Amino acid sequence: MEWDSNGSELLHTPGGVKDTYGAECTNRLKVQSTVHEVLNSYGFRDIQTPAFEYFDIFNKERGTVASKEMFKFFDRGNNTLVLRPDMTPPIARCVAKYYRDETMQIRLCYVADTFVNTGKYQGKLQQVTQAGAELFNDDSSDADAEMVALTVKCLLKSGLKEFQIEVGHAGFFNGLAKEANFSENDTKKLRSLIESKNFFGVEDLLDNLTVSKELKEIFLKMPEMFNNLDEAEEFVKMRSKSKEVYKAIERLKKLENILKTYGFENYITVDLSMLSNYSYYTGVIFRAYTYGNGEAVATGGRYNGLVSQFGKDAPAIGLVIVIDQLMIALSRQKLLNEELLQGTLLLYPKALRNEAVKKAEELRDKGEDVQLVRKMSAKSVEEYAEYAKRMRIEKMLFLKSENELVVIGG
């Protein structure tokens, strides 16, 4: 980029990142804090990992984003480093390193930024804030249900009222693809077509592959396989012999029953055609959607094989609340206070500095946020009142004398 001599180009951010300030920033931090508190309330404890890691932490065997979508650079030893595109592999690394001998539950959570080089013409943010939780050493359907329920709770506490969580199982598609004996490349193509709901493309691809009539019927029926697992199971039974497929259906049935215990079943839609771009998922997978936003506001799933790639055998399931997408949804649904007022401005003349400092500390000790401003002789009290209004400050006080504190406006 060429810079203007007056420095105006320096006012712009690179594509895919943005500034957040004012009421938007305050609301965002409040939502992040609320979600974080919910994660803590379920017994998850915080972990922080570096913003960049060795490239191999995220290579294709670990099932994260494509290499071309990572921000890469080199250290002095010429090792390839990347800004983390995903939080799950780094946390899996930490569990293998710091909890190697622990066999009971490990609960970790975080609020962190991830970085994906999507390209400036795709219109997507390249720096995204995530709040997430990871549960290790528990392979039960109860753990699956708890993580889905926790996702519901986080979204409700954030202020979102109307949303649905689509739940699927990675084993359903994987089992069918193995039974059909598709190549890795054909499986990838088919996964992508089903993931994008392009079932005309699915039919065209299957017409050009060697696949039994029965399995082809299942693949084409997948978009209709939602919210009736018994019916789906009957349809599949006559056409597939894959144990992995039946285990997936049974696991989802257990999940449905347990979620009724939480009282969250109305927020859940079971969809056997739901897949994930992350190939490390091995079991239950889920995504949350709401109106006013086409992107998922939350995602998650079970990844039992990932931690073992770092040297520890540990089943795991995780969830991610995508803060940026959640804020878009809350804003479009008018669920945020866009005219947020906050804090107190305490204005004082130079002669009353000591009294003003003392008064400000008294108010802060009572829990108020106080901005202390000395009045310049060239400016009127009204000018400061206008400033307070521009800055969305809730209350303005003027220390007129040692014993007289005047409320201005409001």
Secondary structure, DSSP 8 states (H G I E B T S, - for coil): ----TT-GGGGS--TT-----HHHHHHHHHHHHHHHHHHHHTT-EE----SEEEGGGGSGGGT-S-GGGS-EEE-TT--EEEE-S-SHHHHHHHHHHHSTT--S-EEEEEEEEEE----TTS---SEEEEEEEEEES--SHHHHHHHHHHHHHHHHHHT--S-EEEEEEHHHHHHHHHHHT--HHHHHHHHHHHHTT-HHHHHHHHHTS---HHHHHHHHHGGG-BS-HHHHHHHHHTT---HHHHHHHHHHHHHHHHHHHHT-GGGEEEBTT---S-TT--SEEEEEEETTEEEEEEEEEE-TTTGGGGT----EEEEEEEHHHHHHHHHHTT-S-TT--EEEEEEE-GGGHHHHHHHHHHHHHTT--EEEEE--TTS-HHHHHHHHHHTTEEEEEEEEETTEEEEE--
